[in-house]
Amino acid sequence: MGNARHQAMQEALHSVVYSRRKRLHRFRNFEVAVQADVLQHVSRRVMRTIVPKLSAKELAGILAFFDPDEVTHVMRLLSRRRQRTLVKKMSRSMREQVELLLRFSPHTAAGMMSVDYIVVEDDATFADVISRVKLHERKVGRVPTVLVAEHNILLGGVSFVDIAMQRESQKVSRFIKKIPTVAYD
């Protein structure tokens, strides 16, 4: 973040956090991108005083800047009815991910999970991986973690350094890095 933009963000945060009576009014006066930045940086307590008072149109504009985990975090502050209304305004990919995350209690492991990953088979080439990463990034707006499996059994992950540095014809199986896992019976 540039110095001027950082300073503007700090001023925006300060004006929202430290003015309870005018918080919503000041928040609504910012551009949508600034509103999204502010919501990502305020406490949950401050968020609770803003989010429920915003219209579905306002929220949809703000949530367009967020990844599925952040969208879910914000939507948990809304009634189920308002959640359903907002979910209908999302792209199919975002809707599927948010609906999945909203099904779980935020205090369970499932409620804390991320959906920003793709799984490729161990015999995939880096060209295959790059294609899948680009597709995911276009749909979701974020670069996913790349996991590698063999017949649906997780083997590990592939680093972005390897993805960037290896020939596209190279198989990913030689570059798998072990990752900690928990077995489920």
N, C-alpha and C positions, 0 to 999 in steps of 0.2 A: 504494500500500500504506500503510495507517495506521501511525502510529508504534509502537503496541503490537504490531501484527502484524509489522512489520518487525523489532522487537527479538526477538520470539519466533522468527522465521525465522532470524535471526543466531545465536541460541542453539542452535537445532536443527542448523544447519549446523556450528557449532563442535563440538557434541557428537558428530557423525558423523565429521567430517573428522579430528579430533584424538584419536580413541580407536580405534586399529586393532583391538585385541582385542575390544572390545565394540561395534564399529561396527554389525554386523548386528542385534544385540540392541536397541540404541538406535533404530536405524532402524525396526525392526518395532513399537516402542512408540508411534510417532507415528500420528496419524490418516492415512487414505489421502491426503487433500488435502495434508497437510504432507509426506508421503513424496514426492508428485509434485513439490512445490516444491523439496524437497531435491535430488532427482535432476536437476532442471533447472539447479541451481546448482553441483553438485560437479564436480570434474575427471573426465575419462574414466578416469583411474587409480583414483580412489575408486569410480566407478560400476562398474568391472570387479570390485571386491571385494564388491559388493552384489548386482547384478542376477542373475548366474548362480545365486545361492543362494536366490532367491525362488521360491515356487511359481507355477504358471501362474495360479492364482486371485489371488494377491497382485499379480502383474504385470498381469493384465487390469484389476484395479481401478485401479492407478496409471496405466496407459496410457490409460485412459478420459479422463484430464485433458489428454492431449497431442494435438497436431496430427499429421498423417501424417508430416511430416518428423522430428519429435521421436520418434515411435513407431519409425520406421525406425532412427534413431540408436541407440536403446536396444536394439532387437532384433538389431542387428549384433553384440552381445556374446554372443548365444546360439547354440547349435548349430542347424543347419537343422531338425532334428526338433522342437526346442522352438519355433522360429519358426513352423513349420506348425501346431503345437498352438495357439499364441496367435492366429494369424491366423484360425483357425476360430471363435474367440470374439468376433470383431469384427463390427460392423455391415457390411452389404454394401458401402456406400460407402467406409468406412475400409479394409476388406479389399482392395478393388480398388486403392486408392491405395498402400497399404503394399506389396502384392505387386509393383506396378509399380516402386516405388522400390528394393525389395530385389533386383530382377533386375540392377541395375547395381552396379559396383564403387563404393565411396564416394569413390574418388580420381579418378573421371571426371566430366566435366561432367554427364552424365546422372545420376550418383549424387548430385550436388549440387542437382539441380533441385527445384523446388517444384511441387506440384499444386494450390495454392490460387489458382486463377484460373478465370474463365469467359470464353468468347468469344461476342460478340454480333455480328450483322451490322450494317453501317453504316446500314442503314435502320430499325433498331430504335428504338423510342421509349424515353424514360426510364421509363415505366411497365413496359415489357418488361424493362428492366435491373433495376429494383427487384424485380420478381417473381423473376427468376433469382438475384439476390443473396440474397434471403430464403430461397429454396429451398436454395441451396448452404450458407448459414449454418445452416439447420436440420439438414441432413444431416451436415455436417462440424464445425460448432461454431465456425467462423471465417469472417470476412468475406473474400471473395475479391478479388483484383485483377481489374479489368474490362478485357479486351482487345477491340478492335474489328477486324473483318476484313471484307473484301469478296471474296466468292467464294473463301474460304479463304486469302486473302492478307492478312497482318497489316498494318493501317494505323497502329495505335498503341493508346493506352489512354484511358480516361475517368476523371477524378479524382472522388473522393467528394464534393468540394465541388460540382462540377457536378451530380452525381447528386442531391445534397440540395437544390440551389438552383433547378434548372430545372423548368419545368412538365412534368408527366408526358406530355403530348401532344407535346412537343418531340422531334425526332429527334436521336440522339447524334452523327450525322455532323458537325454544326457544332462539336462540342466535343472532337474527337479531339486528343490530344496525342501528338506523335511520341515514340517510345521507341527506344533503341539496340537494334539487332538484328544478328544474324550470318546471312548467307545460307548456305543449304545447297544444294549442287548434286547 
